[in-house]
Amino acid sequence: MPKTLAEFRELEKVQSNRRLPDFVARDVMRILQEKAWVFRRVGTSALTFRDALDGKLMNVRMPVLLIWGKADRLIPYEVALRLQRELPQAKLIGLEGCSHLVFWGMP
């Protein structure tokens, strides 16, 4: 959890090629601090993928669209390929030059 704007900027670099205005970054940091337990849990789950890649995804029968940045340094594109293999109805769109925050990097 970033506690300073400089720490936030380091985290931001890992997730996106774009930069939030300082006032937005400070607000995001405030929300991160308020909901820290949620973000820690999501982060732990996302980094290990123990919740998602447990063999249960094969039961999903609805169409799934995975949109992933091929330059994602936080959760590599290889994970998207694994998810696609485990989700029988998945379509994967990989975006060249896009990092973790797809909606921010390639609106």
Jmol script that loads the backbone (N, CA, C; Angstrom):
load data "model"
ATOM      1  N   MET A   1       0.831  -1.180   0.000  1.00  0.00           N
ATOM      2  CA  MET A   1       0.000   0.000   0.000  1.00  0.00           C
ATOM      3  C   MET A   1       0.880   1.248   0.000  1.00  0.00           C
ATOM      4  N   PRO A   2       0.764   2.048  -1.020  1.00  0.00           N
ATOM      5  CA  PRO A   2       1.581   3.264  -1.047  1.00  0.00           C
ATOM      6  C   PRO A   2       1.120   4.258   0.018  1.00  0.00           C
ATOM      7  N   LYS A   3       2.083   4.851   0.704  1.00  0.00           N
ATOM      8  CA  LYS A   3       1.773   5.825   1.742  1.00  0.00           C
ATOM      9  C   LYS A   3       2.152   7.242   1.313  1.00  0.00           C
ATOM     10  N   THR A   4       2.971   7.336   0.280  1.00  0.00           N
ATOM     11  CA  THR A   4       3.377   8.648  -0.226  1.00  0.00           C
ATOM     12  C   THR A   4       3.099   8.704  -1.722  1.00  0.00           C
ATOM     13  N   LEU A   5       3.080   9.902  -2.251  1.00  0.00           N
ATOM     14  CA  LEU A   5       2.858  10.075  -3.684  1.00  0.00           C
ATOM     15  C   LEU A   5       3.979   9.420  -4.487  1.00  0.00           C
ATOM     16  N   ALA A   6       5.193   9.474  -3.969  1.00  0.00           N
ATOM     17  CA  ALA A   6       6.329   8.836  -4.663  1.00  0.00           C
ATOM     18  C   ALA A   6       6.137   7.315  -4.718  1.00  0.00           C
ATOM     19  N   GLU A   7       5.681   6.713  -3.615  1.00  0.00           N
ATOM     20  CA  GLU A   7       5.407   5.273  -3.615  1.00  0.00           C
ATOM     21  C   GLU A   7       4.279   4.939  -4.586  1.00  0.00           C
ATOM     22  N   PHE A   8       3.260   5.797  -4.621  1.00  0.00           N
ATOM     23  CA  PHE A   8       2.149   5.577  -5.551  1.00  0.00           C
ATOM     24  C   PHE A   8       2.656   5.606  -6.991  1.00  0.00           C
ATOM     25  N   ARG A   9       3.536   6.547  -7.292  1.00  0.00           N
ATOM     26  CA  ARG A   9       4.070   6.666  -8.661  1.00  0.00           C
ATOM     27  C   ARG A   9       4.851   5.411  -9.063  1.00  0.00           C
ATOM     28  N   GLU A  10       5.552   4.800  -8.121  1.00  0.00           N
ATOM     29  CA  GLU A  10       6.270   3.554  -8.424  1.00  0.00           C
ATOM     30  C   GLU A  10       5.291   2.428  -8.741  1.00  0.00           C
ATOM     31  N   LEU A  11       4.236   2.323  -7.963  1.00  0.00           N
ATOM     32  CA  LEU A  11       3.203   1.324  -8.217  1.00  0.00           C
ATOM     33  C   LEU A  11       2.511   1.597  -9.549  1.00  0.00           C
ATOM     34  N   GLU A  12       2.270   2.850  -9.813  1.00  0.00           N
ATOM     35  CA  GLU A  12       1.610   3.260 -11.062  1.00  0.00           C
ATOM     36  C   GLU A  12       2.432   2.845 -12.282  1.00  0.00           C
ATOM     37  N   LYS A  13       3.740   2.958 -12.201  1.00  0.00           N
ATOM     38  CA  LYS A  13       4.616   2.582 -13.318  1.00  0.00           C
ATOM     39  C   LYS A  13       4.476   1.110 -13.694  1.00  0.00           C
ATOM     40  N   VAL A  14       4.247   0.267 -12.688  1.00  0.00           N
ATOM     41  CA  VAL A  14       4.096  -1.168 -12.929  1.00  0.00           C
ATOM     42  C   VAL A  14       2.775  -1.459 -13.636  1.00  0.00           C
ATOM     43  N   GLN A  15       1.772  -0.637 -13.384  1.00  0.00           N
ATOM     44  CA  GLN A  15       0.432  -0.919 -13.872  1.00  0.00           C
ATOM     45  C   GLN A  15       0.054  -0.207 -15.160  1.00  0.00           C
ATOM     46  N   SER A  16       0.711   0.881 -15.488  1.00  0.00           N
ATOM     47  CA  SER A  16       0.267   1.669 -16.628  1.00  0.00           C
ATOM     48  C   SER A  16       1.397   2.530 -17.176  1.00  0.00           C
ATOM     49  N   ASN A  17       1.244   2.893 -18.437  1.00  0.00           N
ATOM     50  CA  ASN A  17       2.180   3.835 -19.055  1.00  0.00           C
ATOM     51  C   ASN A  17       1.696   5.270 -18.883  1.00  0.00           C
ATOM     52  N   ARG A  18       0.496   5.429 -18.358  1.00  0.00           N
ATOM     53  CA  ARG A  18      -0.081   6.754 -18.160  1.00  0.00           C
ATOM     54  C   ARG A  18       0.048   7.159 -16.698  1.00  0.00           C
ATOM     55  N   ARG A  19      -0.138   8.446 -16.439  1.00  0.00           N
ATOM     56  CA  ARG A  19       0.026   8.984 -15.087  1.00  0.00           C
ATOM     57  C   ARG A  19      -1.247   9.713 -14.656  1.00  0.00           C
ATOM     58  N   LEU A  20      -1.733   9.382 -13.466  1.00  0.00           N
ATOM     59  CA  LEU A  20      -2.897  10.065 -12.908  1.00  0.00           C
ATOM     60  C   LEU A  20      -2.496  11.438 -12.391  1.00  0.00           C
ATOM     61  N   PRO A  21      -3.394  12.410 -12.464  1.00  0.00           N
ATOM     62  CA  PRO A  21      -3.107  13.703 -11.820  1.00  0.00           C
ATOM     63  C   PRO A  21      -2.910  13.502 -10.315  1.00  0.00           C
ATOM     64  N   ASP A  22      -2.105  14.358  -9.712  1.00  0.00           N
ATOM     65  CA  ASP A  22      -1.788  14.213  -8.290  1.00  0.00           C
ATOM     66  C   ASP A  22      -3.031  14.130  -7.402  1.00  0.00           C
ATOM     67  N   PHE A  23      -4.050  14.979  -7.673  1.00  0.00           N
ATOM     68  CA  PHE A  23      -5.232  14.979  -6.812  1.00  0.00           C
ATOM     69  C   PHE A  23      -5.989  13.649  -6.914  1.00  0.00           C
ATOM     70  N   VAL A  24      -5.985  13.024  -8.079  1.00  0.00           N
ATOM     71  CA  VAL A  24      -6.629  11.718  -8.239  1.00  0.00           C
ATOM     72  C   VAL A  24      -5.785  10.646  -7.535  1.00  0.00           C
ATOM     73  N   ALA A  25      -4.474  10.716  -7.691  1.00  0.00           N
ATOM     74  CA  ALA A  25      -3.584   9.745  -7.050  1.00  0.00           C
ATOM     75  C   ALA A  25      -3.751   9.787  -5.533  1.00  0.00           C
ATOM     76  N   ARG A  26      -3.859  10.980  -4.963  1.00  0.00           N
ATOM     77  CA  ARG A  26      -4.052  11.094  -3.509  1.00  0.00           C
ATOM     78  C   ARG A  26      -5.387  10.484  -3.090  1.00  0.00           C
ATOM     79  N   ASP A  27      -6.424  10.671  -3.903  1.00  0.00           N
ATOM     80  CA  ASP A  27      -7.722  10.089  -3.588  1.00  0.00           C
ATOM     81  C   ASP A  27      -7.670   8.567  -3.686  1.00  0.00           C
ATOM     82  N   VAL A  28      -6.987   8.050  -4.685  1.00  0.00           N
ATOM     83  CA  VAL A  28      -6.826   6.600  -4.819  1.00  0.00           C
ATOM     84  C   VAL A  28      -6.078   6.047  -3.606  1.00  0.00           C
ATOM     85  N   MET A  29      -5.028   6.739  -3.170  1.00  0.00           N
ATOM     86  CA  MET A  29      -4.279   6.295  -1.985  1.00  0.00           C
ATOM     87  C   MET A  29      -5.179   6.267  -0.754  1.00  0.00           C
ATOM     88  N   ARG A  30      -6.052   7.257  -0.618  1.00  0.00           N
ATOM     89  CA  ARG A  30      -6.979   7.293   0.518  1.00  0.00           C
ATOM     90  C   ARG A  30      -7.897   6.064   0.489  1.00  0.00           C
ATOM     91  N   ILE A  31      -8.434   5.754  -0.681  1.00  0.00           N
ATOM     92  CA  ILE A  31      -9.316   4.587  -0.815  1.00  0.00           C
ATOM     93  C   ILE A  31      -8.545   3.300  -0.547  1.00  0.00           C
ATOM     94  N   LEU A  32      -7.323   3.216  -1.055  1.00  0.00           N
ATOM     95  CA  LEU A  32      -6.503   2.034  -0.800  1.00  0.00           C
ATOM     96  C   LEU A  32      -6.287   1.824   0.692  1.00  0.00           C
ATOM     97  N   GLN A  33      -6.049   2.903   1.420  1.00  0.00           N
ATOM     98  CA  GLN A  33      -5.842   2.788   2.867  1.00  0.00           C
ATOM     99  C   GLN A  33      -7.126   2.366   3.582  1.00  0.00           C
ATOM    100  N   GLU A  34      -8.261   2.936   3.163  1.00  0.00           N
ATOM    101  CA  GLU A  34      -9.542   2.600   3.797  1.00  0.00           C
ATOM    102  C   GLU A  34      -9.921   1.137   3.563  1.00  0.00           C
ATOM    103  N   LYS A  35      -9.615   0.626   2.394  1.00  0.00           N
ATOM    104  CA  LYS A  35     -10.003  -0.742   2.014  1.00  0.00           C
ATOM    105  C   LYS A  35      -8.781  -1.650   1.901  1.00  0.00           C
ATOM    106  N   ALA A  36      -7.790  -1.412   2.694  1.00  0.00           N
ATOM    107  CA  ALA A  36      -6.513  -2.129   2.576  1.00  0.00           C
ATOM    108  C   ALA A  36      -6.683  -3.636   2.637  1.00  0.00           C
ATOM    109  N   TRP A  37      -7.527  -4.137   3.527  1.00  0.00           N
ATOM    110  CA  TRP A  37      -7.688  -5.593   3.665  1.00  0.00           C
ATOM    111  C   TRP A  37      -8.215  -6.209   2.382  1.00  0.00           C
ATOM    112  N   VAL A  38      -9.116  -5.504   1.681  1.00  0.00           N
ATOM    113  CA  VAL A  38      -9.665  -6.024   0.429  1.00  0.00           C
ATOM    114  C   VAL A  38      -8.568  -6.122  -0.617  1.00  0.00           C
ATOM    115  N   PHE A  39      -7.788  -5.064  -0.743  1.00  0.00           N
ATOM    116  CA  PHE A  39      -6.738  -5.041  -1.752  1.00  0.00           C
ATOM    117  C   PHE A  39      -5.634  -6.051  -1.455  1.00  0.00           C
ATOM    118  N   ARG A  40      -5.340  -6.261  -0.173  1.00  0.00           N
ATOM    119  CA  ARG A  40      -4.352  -7.294   0.185  1.00  0.00           C
ATOM    120  C   ARG A  40      -4.855  -8.676  -0.215  1.00  0.00           C
ATOM    121  N   ARG A  41      -6.118  -8.945   0.044  1.00  0.00           N
ATOM    122  CA  ARG A  41      -6.702 -10.250  -0.295  1.00  0.00           C
ATOM    123  C   ARG A  41      -6.720 -10.456  -1.804  1.00  0.00           C
ATOM    124  N   VAL A  42      -7.158  -9.460  -2.541  1.00  0.00           N
ATOM    125  CA  VAL A  42      -7.177  -9.548  -4.000  1.00  0.00           C
ATOM    126  C   VAL A  42      -5.759  -9.723  -4.532  1.00  0.00           C
ATOM    127  N   GLY A  43      -4.834  -8.962  -3.991  1.00  0.00           N
ATOM    128  CA  GLY A  43      -3.447  -9.062  -4.435  1.00  0.00           C
ATOM    129  C   GLY A  43      -2.856 -10.432  -4.192  1.00  0.00           C
ATOM    130  N   THR A  44      -3.111 -10.995  -3.035  1.00  0.00           N
ATOM    131  CA  THR A  44      -2.600 -12.329  -2.721  1.00  0.00           C
ATOM    132  C   THR A  44      -3.204 -13.364  -3.655  1.00  0.00           C
ATOM    133  N   SER A  45      -4.489 -13.274  -3.859  1.00  0.00           N
ATOM    134  CA  SER A  45      -5.178 -14.229  -4.740  1.00  0.00           C
ATOM    135  C   SER A  45      -4.690 -14.078  -6.174  1.00  0.00           C
ATOM    136  N   ALA A  46      -4.567 -12.850  -6.632  1.00  0.00           N
ATOM    137  CA  ALA A  46      -4.158 -12.610  -8.017  1.00  0.00           C
ATOM    138  C   ALA A  46      -2.728 -13.067  -8.276  1.00  0.00           C
ATOM    139  N   LEU A  47      -1.851 -12.872  -7.325  1.00  0.00           N
ATOM    140  CA  LEU A  47      -0.460 -13.237  -7.536  1.00  0.00           C
ATOM    141  C   LEU A  47      -0.243 -14.743  -7.531  1.00  0.00           C
ATOM    142  N   THR A  48      -1.023 -15.458  -6.748  1.00  0.00           N
ATOM    143  CA  THR A  48      -0.849 -16.907  -6.690  1.00  0.00           C
ATOM    144  C   THR A  48      -1.820 -17.632  -7.605  1.00  0.00           C
ATOM    145  N   PHE A  49      -2.929 -16.998  -7.932  1.00  0.00           N
ATOM    146  CA  PHE A  49      -3.993 -17.577  -8.752  1.00  0.00           C
ATOM    147  C   PHE A  49      -4.543 -18.854  -8.150  1.00  0.00           C
ATOM    148  N   ARG A  50      -4.378 -19.003  -6.847  1.00  0.00           N
ATOM    149  CA  ARG A  50      -4.874 -20.224  -6.212  1.00  0.00           C
ATOM    150  C   ARG A  50      -6.390 -20.297  -6.244  1.00  0.00           C
ATOM    151  N   ASP A  51      -7.073 -19.151  -6.260  1.00  0.00           N
ATOM    152  CA  ASP A  51      -8.534 -19.168  -6.298  1.00  0.00           C
ATOM    153  C   ASP A  51      -9.060 -19.400  -7.713  1.00  0.00           C
ATOM    154  N   ALA A  52      -8.393 -18.859  -8.709  1.00  0.00           N
ATOM    155  CA  ALA A  52      -8.900 -18.927 -10.081  1.00  0.00           C
ATOM    156  C   ALA A  52      -8.471 -20.198 -10.803  1.00  0.00           C
ATOM    157  N   LEU A  53      -7.234 -20.611 -10.643  1.00  0.00           N
ATOM    158  CA  LEU A  53      -6.723 -21.739 -11.405  1.00  0.00           C
ATOM    159  C   LEU A  53      -6.732 -23.013 -10.556  1.00  0.00           C
ATOM    160  N   ASP A  54      -7.907 -23.357 -10.078  1.00  0.00           N
ATOM    161  CA  ASP A  54      -8.039 -24.526  -9.215  1.00  0.00           C
ATOM    162  C   ASP A  54      -8.792 -25.666  -9.895  1.00  0.00           C
ATOM    163  N   GLY A  55      -8.962 -25.591 -11.212  1.00  0.00           N
ATOM    164  CA  GLY A  55      -9.644 -26.646 -11.947  1.00  0.00           C
ATOM    165  C   GLY A  55     -11.145 -26.462 -12.047  1.00  0.00           C
ATOM    166  N   LYS A  56     -11.700 -25.486 -11.351  1.00  0.00           N
ATOM    167  CA  LYS A  56     -13.148 -25.283 -11.364  1.00  0.00           C
ATOM    168  C   LYS A  56     -13.622 -24.441 -12.550  1.00  0.00           C
ATOM    169  N   LEU A  57     -12.711 -23.744 -13.190  1.00  0.00           N
ATOM    170  CA  LEU A  57     -13.126 -22.889 -14.308  1.00  0.00           C
ATOM    171  C   LEU A  57     -13.677 -23.687 -15.485  1.00  0.00           C
ATOM    172  N   MET A  58     -13.317 -24.951 -15.593  1.00  0.00           N
ATOM    173  CA  MET A  58     -13.844 -25.794 -16.670  1.00  0.00           C
ATOM    174  C   MET A  58     -15.369 -25.903 -16.593  1.00  0.00           C
ATOM    175  N   ASN A  59     -15.937 -25.618 -15.414  1.00  0.00           N
ATOM    176  CA  ASN A  59     -17.390 -25.698 -15.246  1.00  0.00           C
ATOM    177  C   ASN A  59     -18.122 -24.475 -15.785  1.00  0.00           C
ATOM    178  N   VAL A  60     -17.397 -23.420 -16.088  1.00  0.00           N
ATOM    179  CA  VAL A  60     -18.026 -22.206 -16.625  1.00  0.00           C
ATOM    180  C   VAL A  60     -18.425 -22.471 -18.067  1.00  0.00           C
ATOM    181  N   ARG A  61     -19.688 -22.286 -18.383  1.00  0.00           N
ATOM    182  CA  ARG A  61     -20.190 -22.575 -19.735  1.00  0.00           C
ATOM    183  C   ARG A  61     -20.597 -21.327 -20.502  1.00  0.00           C
ATOM    184  N   MET A  62     -20.645 -20.201 -19.834  1.00  0.00           N
ATOM    185  CA  MET A  62     -21.030 -18.968 -20.520  1.00  0.00           C
ATOM    186  C   MET A  62     -19.834 -18.397 -21.281  1.00  0.00           C
ATOM    187  N   PRO A  63     -20.082 -17.599 -22.303  1.00  0.00           N
ATOM    188  CA  PRO A  63     -18.967 -16.960 -23.013  1.00  0.00           C
ATOM    189  C   PRO A  63     -18.197 -16.028 -22.068  1.00  0.00           C
ATOM    190  N   VAL A  64     -16.891 -16.010 -22.227  1.00  0.00           N
ATOM    191  CA  VAL A  64     -16.025 -15.163 -21.404  1.00  0.00           C
ATOM    192  C   VAL A  64     -15.088 -14.415 -22.337  1.00  0.00           C
ATOM    193  N   LEU A  65     -14.983 -13.114 -22.134  1.00  0.00           N
ATOM    194  CA  LEU A  65     -14.049 -12.301 -22.911  1.00  0.00           C
ATOM    195  C   LEU A  65     -12.922 -11.864 -21.987  1.00  0.00           C
ATOM    196  N   LEU A  66     -11.708 -12.279 -22.310  1.00  0.00           N
ATOM    197  CA  LEU A  66     -10.518 -11.871 -21.569  1.00  0.00           C
ATOM    198  C   LEU A  66      -9.809 -10.810 -22.384  1.00  0.00           C
ATOM    199  N   ILE A  67      -9.620  -9.652 -21.816  1.00  0.00           N
ATOM    200  CA  ILE A  67      -8.877  -8.576 -22.473  1.00  0.00           C
ATOM    201  C   ILE A  67      -7.655  -8.328 -21.612  1.00  0.00           C
ATOM    202  N   TRP A  68      -6.464  -8.529 -22.191  1.00  0.00           N
ATOM    203  CA  TRP A  68      -5.233  -8.529 -21.395  1.00  0.00           C
ATOM    204  C   TRP A  68      -4.151  -7.736 -22.111  1.00  0.00           C
ATOM    205  N   GLY A  69      -3.425  -6.945 -21.363  1.00  0.00           N
ATOM    206  CA  GLY A  69      -2.275  -6.249 -21.914  1.00  0.00           C
ATOM    207  C   GLY A  69      -1.089  -7.185 -22.041  1.00  0.00           C
ATOM    208  N   LYS A  70      -0.545  -7.276 -23.243  1.00  0.00           N
ATOM    209  CA  LYS A  70       0.595  -8.172 -23.444  1.00  0.00           C
ATOM    210  C   LYS A  70       1.861  -7.679 -22.738  1.00  0.00           C
ATOM    211  N   ALA A  71       1.879  -6.410 -22.367  1.00  0.00           N
ATOM    212  CA  ALA A  71       3.034  -5.853 -21.651  1.00  0.00           C
ATOM    213  C   ALA A  71       2.758  -5.743 -20.147  1.00  0.00           C
ATOM    214  N   ASP A  72       1.789  -6.492 -19.651  1.00  0.00           N
ATOM    215  CA  ASP A  72       1.438  -6.468 -18.227  1.00  0.00           C
ATOM    216  C   ASP A  72       2.614  -6.997 -17.411  1.00  0.00           C
ATOM    217  N   ARG A  73       3.159  -6.138 -16.539  1.00  0.00           N
ATOM    218  CA  ARG A  73       4.288  -6.527 -15.697  1.00  0.00           C
ATOM    219  C   ARG A  73       3.817  -7.025 -14.332  1.00  0.00           C
ATOM    220  N   LEU A  74       2.554  -6.812 -14.013  1.00  0.00           N
ATOM    221  CA  LEU A  74       2.032  -7.238 -12.716  1.00  0.00           C
ATOM    222  C   LEU A  74       1.505  -8.672 -12.786  1.00  0.00           C
ATOM    223  N   ILE A  75       0.669  -8.953 -13.777  1.00  0.00           N
ATOM    224  CA  ILE A  75       0.157 -10.312 -13.999  1.00  0.00           C
ATOM    225  C   ILE A  75       0.425 -10.630 -15.468  1.00  0.00           C
ATOM    226  N   PRO A  76       1.466 -11.390 -15.752  1.00  0.00           N
ATOM    227  CA  PRO A  76       1.934 -11.601 -17.122  1.00  0.00           C
ATOM    228  C   PRO A  76       0.886 -12.203 -18.057  1.00  0.00           C
ATOM    229  N   TYR A  77       1.062 -11.955 -19.327  1.00  0.00           N
ATOM    230  CA  TYR A  77       0.161 -12.437 -20.370  1.00  0.00           C
ATOM    231  C   TYR A  77       0.055 -13.961 -20.359  1.00  0.00           C
ATOM    232  N   GLU A  78       1.085 -14.641 -19.924  1.00  0.00           N
ATOM    233  CA  GLU A  78       1.042 -16.099 -19.845  1.00  0.00           C
ATOM    234  C   GLU A  78      -0.106 -16.580 -18.949  1.00  0.00           C
ATOM    235  N   VAL A  79      -0.446 -15.786 -17.951  1.00  0.00           N
ATOM    236  CA  VAL A  79      -1.569 -16.134 -17.079  1.00  0.00           C
ATOM    237  C   VAL A  79      -2.871 -16.081 -17.874  1.00  0.00           C
ATOM    238  N   ALA A  80      -3.007 -15.101 -18.750  1.00  0.00           N
ATOM    239  CA  ALA A  80      -4.193 -15.013 -19.604  1.00  0.00           C
ATOM    240  C   ALA A  80      -4.315 -16.244 -20.488  1.00  0.00           C
ATOM    241  N   LEU A  81      -3.190 -16.715 -20.995  1.00  0.00           N
ATOM    242  CA  LEU A  81      -3.209 -17.918 -21.822  1.00  0.00           C
ATOM    243  C   LEU A  81      -3.655 -19.135 -21.005  1.00  0.00           C
ATOM    244  N   ARG A  82      -3.218 -19.214 -19.756  1.00  0.00           N
ATOM    245  CA  ARG A  82      -3.652 -20.309 -18.868  1.00  0.00           C
ATOM    246  C   ARG A  82      -5.151 -20.218 -18.585  1.00  0.00           C
ATOM    247  N   LEU A  83      -5.622 -18.998 -18.332  1.00  0.00           N
ATOM    248  CA  LEU A  83      -7.053 -18.817 -18.090  1.00  0.00           C
ATOM    249  C   LEU A  83      -7.874 -19.223 -19.310  1.00  0.00           C
ATOM    250  N   GLN A  84      -7.391 -18.849 -20.479  1.00  0.00           N
ATOM    251  CA  GLN A  84      -8.099 -19.204 -21.707  1.00  0.00           C
ATOM    252  C   GLN A  84      -8.190 -20.727 -21.859  1.00  0.00           C
ATOM    253  N   ARG A  85      -7.120 -21.418 -21.531  1.00  0.00           N
ATOM    254  CA  ARG A  85      -7.137 -22.893 -21.617  1.00  0.00           C
ATOM    255  C   ARG A  85      -8.138 -23.495 -20.626  1.00  0.00           C
ATOM    256  N   GLU A  86      -8.273 -22.880 -19.457  1.00  0.00           N
ATOM    257  CA  GLU A  86      -9.155 -23.424 -18.422  1.00  0.00           C
ATOM    258  C   GLU A  86     -10.617 -23.017 -18.589  1.00  0.00           C
ATOM    259  N   LEU A  87     -10.870 -21.974 -19.354  1.00  0.00           N
ATOM    260  CA  LEU A  87     -12.240 -21.524 -19.592  1.00  0.00           C
ATOM    261  C   LEU A  87     -12.661 -21.963 -20.991  1.00  0.00           C
ATOM    262  N   PRO A  88     -13.521 -22.948 -21.107  1.00  0.00           N
ATOM    263  CA  PRO A  88     -13.846 -23.515 -22.418  1.00  0.00           C
ATOM    264  C   PRO A  88     -14.491 -22.532 -23.394  1.00  0.00           C
ATOM    265  N   GLN A  89     -15.185 -21.525 -22.893  1.00  0.00           N
ATOM    266  CA  GLN A  89     -15.871 -20.573 -23.769  1.00  0.00           C
ATOM    267  C   GLN A  89     -15.118 -19.250 -23.910  1.00  0.00           C
ATOM    268  N   ALA A  90     -13.872 -19.208 -23.493  1.00  0.00           N
ATOM    269  CA  ALA A  90     -13.155 -17.932 -23.444  1.00  0.00           C
ATOM    270  C   ALA A  90     -12.598 -17.526 -24.801  1.00  0.00           C
ATOM    271  N   LYS A  91     -12.696 -16.233 -25.039  1.00  0.00           N
ATOM    272  CA  LYS A  91     -12.010 -15.606 -26.163  1.00  0.00           C
ATOM    273  C   LYS A  91     -11.018 -14.630 -25.539  1.00  0.00           C
ATOM    274  N   LEU A  92      -9.778 -14.686 -25.984  1.00  0.00           N
ATOM    275  CA  LEU A  92      -8.725 -13.831 -25.436  1.00  0.00           C
ATOM    276  C   LEU A  92      -8.313 -12.794 -26.466  1.00  0.00           C
ATOM    277  N   ILE A  93      -8.321 -11.541 -26.045  1.00  0.00           N
ATOM    278  CA  ILE A  93      -7.798 -10.455 -26.867  1.00  0.00           C
ATOM    279  C   ILE A  93      -6.589  -9.890 -26.136  1.00  0.00           C
ATOM    280  N   GLY A  94      -5.413 -10.044 -26.738  1.00  0.00           N
ATOM    281  CA  GLY A  94      -4.185  -9.512 -26.165  1.00  0.00           C
ATOM    282  C   GLY A  94      -3.828  -8.202 -26.844  1.00  0.00           C
ATOM    283  N   LEU A  95      -3.600  -7.172 -26.060  1.00  0.00           N
ATOM    284  CA  LEU A  95      -3.315  -5.842 -26.592  1.00  0.00           C
ATOM    285  C   LEU A  95      -1.816  -5.547 -26.528  1.00  0.00           C
ATOM    286  N   GLU A  96      -1.217  -5.391 -27.686  1.00  0.00           N
ATOM    287  CA  GLU A  96       0.213  -5.080 -27.784  1.00  0.00           C
ATOM    288  C   GLU A  96       0.509  -3.727 -27.134  1.00  0.00           C
ATOM    289  N   GLY A  97       1.597  -3.667 -26.386  1.00  0.00           N
ATOM    290  CA  GLY A  97       2.044  -2.409 -25.788  1.00  0.00           C
ATOM    291  C   GLY A  97       1.198  -1.925 -24.627  1.00  0.00           C
ATOM    292  N   CYS A  98       0.247  -2.728 -24.203  1.00  0.00           N
ATOM    293  CA  CYS A  98      -0.641  -2.332 -23.107  1.00  0.00           C
ATOM    294  C   CYS A  98      -0.210  -3.068 -21.836  1.00  0.00           C
ATOM    295  N   SER A  99      -0.239  -2.360 -20.726  1.00  0.00           N
ATOM    296  CA  SER A  99       0.177  -2.971 -19.462  1.00  0.00           C
ATOM    297  C   SER A  99      -1.045  -3.406 -18.651  1.00  0.00           C
ATOM    298  N   HIS A 100      -0.945  -3.403 -17.342  1.00  0.00           N
ATOM    299  CA  HIS A 100      -1.931  -4.019 -16.468  1.00  0.00           C
ATOM    300  C   HIS A 100      -3.312  -3.355 -16.517  1.00  0.00           C
ATOM    301  N   LEU A 101      -3.356  -2.053 -16.495  1.00  0.00           N
ATOM    302  CA  LEU A 101      -4.647  -1.357 -16.471  1.00  0.00           C
ATOM    303  C   LEU A 101      -5.121  -1.094 -17.902  1.00  0.00           C
ATOM    304  N   VAL A 102      -5.716  -2.109 -18.504  1.00  0.00           N
ATOM    305  CA  VAL A 102      -6.123  -2.047 -19.902  1.00  0.00           C
ATOM    306  C   VAL A 102      -7.055  -0.872 -20.160  1.00  0.00           C
ATOM    307  N   PHE A 103      -8.030  -0.676 -19.290  1.00  0.00           N
ATOM    308  CA  PHE A 103      -9.004   0.406 -19.483  1.00  0.00           C
ATOM    309  C   PHE A 103      -8.363   1.777 -19.429  1.00  0.00           C
ATOM    310  N   TRP A 104      -7.232   1.881 -18.756  1.00  0.00           N
ATOM    311  CA  TRP A 104      -6.529   3.161 -18.627  1.00  0.00           C
ATOM    312  C   TRP A 104      -5.502   3.310 -19.737  1.00  0.00           C
ATOM    313  N   GLY A 105      -4.823   2.222 -20.075  1.00  0.00           N
ATOM    314  CA  GLY A 105      -3.760   2.285 -21.077  1.00  0.00           C
ATOM    315  C   GLY A 105      -4.257   2.304 -22.513  1.00  0.00           C
ATOM    316  N   MET A 106      -5.424   1.709 -22.767  1.00  0.00           N
ATOM    317  CA  MET A 106      -5.973   1.625 -24.125  1.00  0.00           C
ATOM    318  C   MET A 106      -7.477   1.868 -24.094  1.00  0.00           C
ATOM    319  N   PRO A 107      -7.895   3.079 -23.732  1.00  0.00           N
ATOM    320  CA  PRO A 107      -9.342   3.324 -23.635  1.00  0.00           C
ATOM    321  C   PRO A 107     -10.015   3.187 -24.987  1.00  0.00           C
TER     322      PRO A 107
END
end "model"
wireframe off; spacefill off
backbone 0.3
color backbone group
